Amino acid sequence: MNTLSEHLRKAGIQKKLTLFAVLLSLLYCLLISPLLYVQTVSLAESQVQLFGQTMSRQLTGQIRQPLLNEDAVSLQVVLDNLVMHTAMVKHAAVFKSDNSLFAESLEHSPALNITHHKTFKQSLSLPNTANWQVQLSLDPRDINRQIMRIFWSIISVGLALCALLMYWARRMGKDIATRLQSLSACLPGDEDSTEDDEISQLEKRIEPLLLRPAATSNEPEATAPTLESCYLAIRCINLPQLQAHLSHDNLHRVLKRFDDIIATTGELFKGERLSGANNCIYLRFIATAGDRDFLLRAISSHLALVELQREQASDEGAGLILSSALAINTAEASIDANSHCQFMQDTATEAALQQLAATSLLADPWQLLTNETVKTKIPAEAGIYFEALAGASTNNTQGSEAFLFADLGSEQQSLFERQLAYLRNQLSENDQPHWQHSTSANPLLSAVSS
């Protein structure tokens, strides 16, 4: 038993699914088929009984009047018509009270086999105190043939379904096994073992990728690698003008709406909002173990903020005008891991953000500037386009040329449009009241245009 269980465990997916289909087919043949046969035979017998009893009662009603009149000719005509026009009725007879034959009709056929006939008797009492007995003989083979035809039809359909099930199980098992083997071949590990099934082979291949090796006491714990990150500086170009022209409530509403947009966009693109200063806010994007497209997420965040802020300004008559700058965080890489301290990290981060804020001053409204490091970091197949700005420097490194973001590729643009639709829907669920216009001469439009 253990040997059989071990053999089944090591069998491939195709063999297991095929075996499962075969077992279901055997279960159908050994259990369903006999049960169906018993029910079919029982149904045939009940139909013969019902037919015989019904015909006996009908014959009794038809011969009542001829017997009262003692009309033997009419009685014989009734019996002959019944035998002649009813295929299952092979013999009909009427007996007197002393069991002597009074009249009968018998089908004359060379294939007549009396041994298969079913006999039905019905008593008849007349007002003249005479007792008669009606007897019918039926051949049930017609009903049995019709019922068994249904039985064999169901059996044939069942067997055809079993054959299709086995074929489908074998085909699907082969497809699944092929896909699992392809996945295993793409993972690092030893050669496939012929003693294991495809799932076990995949588990052995993927196990080193899912489990971290336990650290021993005599070996120092390995330091986790530092993940890459980037900073996105977003400058509110017209914030001083809005502060000068708008009432406190209207300015609060504009900034609160901007906070909502920042929060919703950061949640979607996994951006962490840092403290803001000098009319700028900063977002940090970290490369995760399963997703290293942190630069693409930062660029998408800029585009989303630009689109949503333009729509907000168009709907309410005023809004923040933005420009952005993007750079990879080099603060952690510039500090030696053995002399790492939080103060040095904070100082380097502050310097990087100040340089990024200075870069954002070079950008026109709604533009995004970056440096050559970011441009070369993004793979060419991403389809993201940049334009060099002659004579402009990002201040991140000496002589580093500034690049202006131009366009997304068609595939990335299609994805971004779906993301933007999602952001609009999220913001509409928590939409704030519309702009409350001031009593002064339209200061909102002048604030936007200034």
Protein Blocks (a to p, Z undefined) as FASTA:
>chain_A
ZZmmmmmmmpcfklmmmmmmmmmmmmmmmmmmmmmmmmmmmmmmmmmmmmmmmmmmmmmm
mmmmmmmnopaklmmmmmmmmmmmmmklmbdcdddfkopafbdcddddfklcfklpccdd
dddddfklpacdddddddfklmmmmmmmmmmmmmmmmmmmmmmmmmmmmmmmmmmmmmmm
mmmmmpgcddddfkbcfklmmmmmmmmmmpccdddfkbccdddddddddddddddfklmm
mmmmpcfklmmmmmmmmmmmmmmmmmmnopacdddeehiacddddddfklcclmmmmmmm
mmmmmmmmmmmmmmnopacdddddddddfklmmpcfklgcfklmmmmmmmmmmmmmmmmm
mpcghiacddfklmmmpcfklopacdddehiaehlaghiacdddfbdcfklmmmmmmmmm
mmmmmmmmmcccdddddfbehkllmmmmZZ
